[in-house]
Amino acid sequence: MNNELLTILRCPETRQALALAEPAIIERLNALVSAGKLRNAAGQVVSAKLDSGLMRVPRFDPRSGMT
């Protein structure tokens, strides 16, 4: 993915920045797909394995001291 585009894209729910998901995360998600345990935001079972994906970049919360 084009890095310039990635800096523009935001999560539609939280407006947080996005990053490419690490291969290990995609593997874990695909294991859940294979087991029929991965659901999307609408609660529907995901049946197609993922090739790649975007994930939210944690942001620092000064109130909690955590991201």
N, C-alpha and C positions, 0 to 999 in steps of 0.2 A: 504494500500500500504506500502511496505517496506520503512522505512525512509532512509536507505542507498541508495536505488534506486532513491528515490525522490531527494536526494542531487546531484545525477549525471545527472538527466534529465534536459534539457534546452529547452526553446521555440525555435522551428526551425526557426522562423522568426527573433527574436531579440537576441537570446542567453541568455535571462534573466532566472533566477531561476524560478522554478515552485512550487506551493503549491496546496494542495487539496482545492477545492472550498468549501466554507461553505454551509451548507444545505439551508440557506436562499437564496443564489445565485442560487442554483440548482432549488429551488422553483420558483424564478422569471423567470428563463430561461424556465422552463416547462410551465409557464403561457403563455409565448410568443409562445412556440411550439403549445399549445392548440389553440391559436388565429391565428396560421398560419403566425406569424410575425417574427420568428427567422430564420435567414439565416446564412449559413456557409461562410467561406472565399471565396468560389467560387461563392457566390450569390445564391445558391440553398436553397430552403425552407427546413428546418429541420422538419421532420414529426414524428420522434421517440423521446419520452420523455427520459430525462437523469436520470441515477441512481446516477452518480457522475461525477466529472470532475477535470481537472487541470487548474490552472490559473497562469498568470505571477505574480511574486512577484515584487512589485514596487521597483525601485532602486533610490537612492538619486542622484539628479542632482545638483552638486554644483554651476552651472551657474545660475540656476533658484531658488535655495533654496527649490525646490519642489521634490517630488518623481514622 
